[in-house]
Amino acid sequence: MRDADRYVKIVEWSEEDQCYVGSAPGLIDGGCHGPDEQRVFAELCRIVEEAVALYRADHKALPPATAGQDLANRLQAVV
């Protein structure tokens, strides 16, 4: 497993922005946005890879993983 796989990547529609917004909570502030959901996800994956590489280059410990915590099922329970 790659280090980037340890982080949840979320792409959701923003009514306010009228576009898809991608984020990786716990790893990066902000994220990316655009009109195409798949392109936003691909860009988000690239950003997460770059963030992990920057942590490594700066010899910093990565933030705690957010993947593998059954987030998808927990979010479904909220609805």
Residue pairs with C-beta under 8 A, 6 or more apart in sequence:
2 49
2 52
3 52
3 56
3 62
4 45
4 48
4 49
4 52
5 67
6 62
6 65
6 66
6 67
6 68
7 24
7 26
7 27
7 48
7 65
7 66
7 67
8 24
8 25
8 26
8 66
8 67
8 71
9 22
9 23
9 24
9 41
9 44
9 45
9 48
10 22
10 23
10 24
10 25
11 20
11 21
11 22
11 37
11 40
11 41
11 44
12 20
12 21
13 19
13 20
13 21
13 37
14 20
14 21
14 33
17 33
19 33
19 34
19 35
19 40
20 33
20 34
20 35
20 36
20 37
20 40
21 31
21 32
21 33
21 40
22 31
22 32
22 33
22 40
22 41
22 43
22 44
22 47
23 30
23 31
23 44
24 31
24 44
24 47
24 48
24 51
24 66
25 66
26 63
26 64
26 66
27 48
27 51
27 52
27 62
27 63
27 66
28 47
28 48
28 51
31 44
31 47
32 40
32 43
32 44
32 47
33 40
34 40
34 43
52 62
55 61
55 62
